[in-house]
């Protein structure tokens, strides 16, 4: 009889473990869906970031051109002023 009782206890514990594994599987499926959502959002933000970086580079180039033009004009005016 003790063997039957021991087997029944083992069987009950195995059933509990099986229920826990089923619960974990459900949670893993939920986490997987959330991960897909966050990956999609990250991809969108990375694409937007690339656009911002491109815009910053264009503005930096325009400001460099403007500053260079100002320096050249200042030097030309200085030379014209020195000549008389």
C-alpha positions as CSV (number, residue, x, y, z in Angstrom):
1,X,0.0,0.0,0.0
2,X,2.8,2.4,0.8
3,X,4.1,2.0,-2.8
4,X,0.7,2.9,-4.2
5,X,0.6,6.0,-2.0
6,X,4.1,7.0,-3.0
7,X,3.2,6.6,-6.7
8,X,0.1,8.6,-6.2
9,X,2.1,11.4,-4.5
10,X,4.7,11.3,-7.3
11,X,1.9,11.4,-9.9
12,X,0.3,14.4,-8.2
13,X,3.6,16.3,-8.1
14,X,4.2,15.5,-11.8
15,X,0.7,16.9,-12.6
16,X,1.6,20.1,-10.6
17,X,4.8,20.5,-12.6
18,X,2.9,20.0,-15.8
19,X,0.5,22.7,-14.9
20,X,3.3,25.1,-14.1
21,X,5.0,24.3,-17.4
22,X,1.7,25.1,-19.2
23,X,1.5,28.4,-17.3
24,X,5.1,29.2,-18.3
25,X,4.3,28.4,-22.0
26,X,1.4,30.9,-21.9
27,X,3.7,33.6,-20.4
28,X,6.4,32.9,-22.9
29,X,3.9,33.4,-25.8
30,X,2.8,36.7,-24.3
31,X,6.4,37.9,-23.8
32,X,7.1,36.9,-27.4
33,X,4.3,39.1,-28.7
34,X,5.5,42.0,-26.6
35,X,9.0,41.5,-27.9
36,X,7.8,41.6,-31.5
37,X,6.0,44.9,-30.7
38,X,9.1,46.5,-29.1
39,X,11.3,45.3,-32.0
40,X,8.9,47.0,-34.5
41,X,9.0,50.2,-32.4
42,X,12.7,50.1,-32.2
43,X,13.0,49.7,-36.0
44,X,10.7,52.7,-36.6
45,X,12.8,54.9,-34.2
46,X,16.0,53.8,-35.8
47,X,14.7,54.8,-39.2
48,X,13.6,58.2,-37.8
49,X,17.0,58.6,-36.2
50,X,18.7,58.1,-39.5
51,X,16.6,60.9,-41.0
52,X,17.5,63.3,-38.2
53,X,21.2,62.5,-38.5
54,X,21.0,63.1,-42.3
55,X,19.3,66.5,-41.7
56,X,22.0,67.5,-39.1
57,X,24.7,66.7,-41.6
58,X,23.0,68.8,-44.3
59,X,22.6,71.8,-41.9
60,X,26.2,71.4,-40.7
61,X,27.4,71.5,-44.3
62,X,25.3,74.6,-45.1
63,X,26.6,76.4,-42.0
64,X,30.2,75.4,-42.9
65,X,29.6,76.9,-46.4
66,X,28.1,80.0,-45.0
67,X,31.0,80.5,-42.5
68,X,33.6,79.8,-45.2
69,X,31.9,82.4,-47.5
70,X,31.9,84.9,-44.7
71,X,35.6,84.4,-44.1
72,X,36.4,84.7,-47.8
73,X,34.4,87.9,-48.0
74,X,36.0,89.4,-44.9
75,X,39.5,88.6,-46.3
76,X,38.5,90.2,-49.6
77,X,37.2,93.3,-47.9
78,X,40.3,93.5,-45.8
79,X,42.6,93.3,-48.8
80,X,40.4,95.9,-50.6
81,X,40.6,98.2,-47.5
82,X,44.4,97.8,-47.3
83,X,44.9,98.6,-51.0
84,X,43.1,101.8,-50.5
